[in-house]
């Protein structure tokens, strides 16, 4: 998805790890991002660059897969639209001053009155917040398994992790071709 959406999705995930909640428990979400980032992702008609849509998907799916980020038809799903209506985007001039860092602050109000806040300073997968090996493998699997199949995706990932054992780079060809 569009990079300005990454930090808000990280924030939702971080909050859920500390205080698990379901989409139905969310009354309202305020998302603060820099003004220039907000202009890029505010109520767009493409799912992968629409912040409100991707937050709704994250609330429902508890993840943001490649497939979900590119499912345009889902933008009209009444269940998604219900969650999307809870998301309010704020253009934050103070966060604008921090660019090129993609900082976000989200505030989640739950139906029981609980208020949760999360500030993300470094997007997951950046040098300041690196992904684990398992997270990288999971992301790679999500991206390549639909095209190559699960078994071939796992073999490709395993081979890449052990690339120094590959005697001839041509060995990778069969792992990256369909069929």
RODO-2510 file (C-alpha; in nm, 4 decimals, decimal comma):
residues 179
     n   res          X          Y          Z
     1     x     0,0000     0,0000     0,0000
     2     x     0,1002     0,3634    -0,0162
     3     x     0,3853     0,4363     0,2249
     4     x     0,1926     0,6975     0,4284
     5     x    -0,0423     0,4158     0,5302
     6     x     0,2303     0,1905     0,6704
     7     x     0,2817     0,3732     0,9997
     8     x    -0,0920     0,3904     1,0826
     9     x    -0,1285     0,0177     1,0116
    10     x     0,1745    -0,0510     1,2311
    11     x     0,0099     0,1553     1,5037
    12     x    -0,3115    -0,0487     1,4889
    13     x    -0,1109    -0,3705     1,5054
    14     x     0,0979    -0,2420     1,7984
    15     x    -0,2134    -0,1425     1,9922
    16     x    -0,3766    -0,4782     1,9322
    17     x    -0,0707    -0,6583     2,0653
    18     x    -0,0918    -0,4652     2,3928
    19     x    -0,4708    -0,4391     2,4184
    20     x    -0,6488    -0,6893     2,1905
    21     x    -0,9751    -0,5633     2,0423
    22     x    -1,2103    -0,6521     1,7595
    23     x    -1,3422    -0,4215     1,4883
    24     x    -1,6871    -0,4240     1,6485
    25     x    -1,5368    -0,2816     1,9681
    26     x    -1,4024     0,0269     1,7878
    27     x    -1,6165     0,3365     1,8155
    28     x    -1,3785     0,5795     1,6446
    29     x    -1,0199     0,6081     1,5185
    30     x    -0,8343     0,9363     1,4735
    31     x    -0,5282     0,9076     1,2514
    32     x    -0,2751     1,1899     1,2437
    33     x    -0,0161     1,2003     0,9654
    34     x     0,1831     1,4777     0,8013
    35     x    -0,0195     1,7053     0,5765
    36     x     0,1637     1,6048     0,2602
    37     x     0,1101     1,2351     0,3381
    38     x    -0,2550     1,2932     0,4205
    39     x    -0,3081     1,4560     0,0813
    40     x    -0,1757     1,1416    -0,0847
    41     x    -0,3949     0,8884     0,0989
    42     x    -0,7123     1,0732     0,1990
    43     x    -1,0265     0,8940     0,0766
    44     x    -0,8716     0,7794    -0,2494
    45     x    -1,0609     0,5531    -0,4882
    46     x    -0,7781     0,2966    -0,5090
    47     x    -0,7687     0,0602    -0,2123
    48     x    -0,3903     0,0455    -0,1737
    49     x    -0,3590     0,4217    -0,1315
    50     x    -0,6756     0,4900     0,0665
    51     x    -0,5888     0,5243     0,4341
    52     x    -0,9467     0,4990     0,5588
    53     x    -1,0067     0,1811     0,3601
    54     x    -0,6837     0,0120     0,4655
    55     x    -0,7442     0,0913     0,8341
    56     x    -1,0909    -0,0656     0,7968
    57     x    -0,9377    -0,3734     0,6331
    58     x    -0,6784    -0,3961     0,9114
    59     x    -0,9536    -0,3782     1,1735
    60     x    -1,1450    -0,6595     1,0053
    61     x    -0,8637    -0,8850     0,8824
    62     x    -0,6063    -0,8090     1,1554
    63     x    -0,3537    -0,7774     0,8740
    64     x    -0,3099    -0,5946     0,5457
    65     x    -0,2310    -0,8470     0,2753
    66     x    -0,1286    -0,7680    -0,0795
    67     x    -0,4552    -0,9193    -0,2038
    68     x    -0,6672    -0,7086     0,0327
    69     x    -0,4792    -0,3924    -0,0620
    70     x    -0,5653    -0,4504    -0,4272
    71     x    -0,9251    -0,5683    -0,3916
    72     x    -1,1125    -0,2725    -0,5407
    73     x    -1,4505    -0,4457    -0,5156
    74     x    -1,4085    -0,4694    -0,1400
    75     x    -1,4169    -0,0904    -0,1205
    76     x    -1,7951    -0,1207    -0,1695
    77     x    -1,8452    -0,4010     0,0854
    78     x    -2,0941    -0,2768     0,3487
    79     x    -1,8919    -0,4429     0,6271
    80     x    -1,5770    -0,2566     0,5211
    81     x    -1,7678     0,0691     0,4710
    82     x    -1,9054     0,0435     0,8264
    83     x    -1,5506     0,0246     0,9661
    84     x    -1,4215     0,2889     0,7269
    85     x    -1,6805     0,5354     0,8581
    86     x    -1,5110     0,5136     1,1986
    87     x    -1,1776     0,6433     1,0632
    88     x    -1,1031     1,0145     1,0759
    89     x    -0,7846     1,1483     0,9162
    90     x    -0,6117     1,4601     1,0497
    91     x    -0,3562     1,6588     0,8537
    92     x    -0,0842     1,7359     1,1096
    93     x     0,1552     2,0239     1,0402
    94     x     0,3778     1,9253     1,3358
    95     x     0,4299     1,5818     1,1843
    96     x     0,5019     1,7499     0,8498
    97     x     0,8146     1,9005     1,0080
    98     x     0,9481     1,5477     1,0736
    99     x     0,9482     1,4432     0,7056
   100     x     1,1241     1,2325     0,5702
   101     x     1,0333     1,0259     0,8774
   102     x     0,6816     0,8867     0,8422
   103     x     0,5495     0,9470     1,1907
   104     x     0,1887     0,8817     1,2820
   105     x    -0,0267     0,9084     1,5908
   106     x    -0,3492     0,7173     1,6192
   107     x    -0,6133     0,7378     1,8871
   108     x    -0,8629     0,4553     1,9161
   109     x    -1,1792     0,4933     2,1194
   110     x    -1,3468     0,1650     2,2051
   111     x    -1,7181     0,1248     2,2672
   112     x    -1,6531     0,0649     2,6402
   113     x    -1,4904     0,4101     2,6641
   114     x    -1,1306     0,2851     2,6606
   115     x    -0,8929     0,5279     2,4887
   116     x    -0,5799     0,3879     2,3227
   117     x    -0,3010     0,5939     2,1683
   118     x     0,0008     0,4880     1,9662
   119     x     0,2777     0,6914     1,8068
   120     x     0,4914     0,5232     1,5427
   121     x     0,8274     0,6857     1,4774
   122     x     0,9743     0,4213     1,2477
   123     x     0,7765     0,2089     1,0055
   124     x     0,8193    -0,1663     1,0414
   125     x     1,0768    -0,2905     0,7948
   126     x     1,2906     0,0242     0,7994
   127     x     1,6451     0,0311     0,9414
   128     x     1,5172     0,1875     1,2659
   129     x     1,2518    -0,0857     1,3059
   130     x     1,3700    -0,3935     1,1147
   131     x     1,1541    -0,6951     1,0476
   132     x     1,2445    -1,0351     1,1864
   133     x     1,3433    -1,3165     0,9535
   134     x     1,0014    -1,4753     1,0105
   135     x     0,8235    -1,1489     0,9241
   136     x     1,0230    -1,1167     0,6018
   137     x     0,9398    -1,4772     0,5095
   138     x     0,5699    -1,4232     0,5846
   139     x     0,5626    -1,1100     0,3694
   140     x     0,7484    -1,2828     0,0856
   141     x     0,5089    -1,5788     0,1045
   142     x     0,2081    -1,3447     0,0860
   143     x     0,3531    -1,1832    -0,2256
   144     x     0,4758    -1,4854    -0,4209
   145     x     0,2608    -1,7824    -0,3146
   146     x    -0,0462    -1,6678    -0,5119
   147     x     0,1629    -1,6782    -0,8277
   148     x     0,4050    -1,9651    -0,7624
   149     x     0,2112    -2,1825    -0,5198
   150     x     0,2814    -2,2371    -0,1503
   151     x     0,5361    -2,5179    -0,1863
   152     x     0,7424    -2,3350    -0,4472
   153     x     0,7231    -2,0104    -0,2469
   154     x     0,8559    -2,1892     0,0624
   155     x     1,1375    -2,3486    -0,1409
   156     x     1,2300    -2,0103    -0,2911
   157     x     1,2363    -1,8455     0,0522
   158     x     1,4482    -2,1261     0,1959
   159     x     1,6884    -2,1079    -0,0973
   160     x     1,7259    -1,7307    -0,0666
   161     x     1,7979    -1,7605     0,3067
   162     x     2,0759    -2,0027     0,2130
   163     x     2,1903    -1,8312    -0,1054
   164     x     2,5570    -1,8979    -0,0277
   165     x     2,4879    -2,2700    -0,0860
   166     x     2,3588    -2,2077    -0,4401
   167     x     2,6351    -2,3218    -0,6751
   168     x     2,4860    -2,1654    -0,9886
   169     x     2,2418    -1,8748    -0,9860
   170     x     2,0514    -2,0459    -1,2699
   171     x     1,9203    -2,2851    -1,0052
   172     x     1,6827    -2,0079    -0,8988
   173     x     1,5140    -1,9973    -1,2407
   174     x     1,2890    -2,2954    -1,1735
   175     x     1,1858    -2,1459    -0,8391
   176     x     1,0684    -1,8163    -0,9847
   177     x     0,8810    -1,9524    -1,2855
   178     x     0,5200    -2,0590    -1,2835
   179     x     0,4342    -2,4144    -1,3582
***
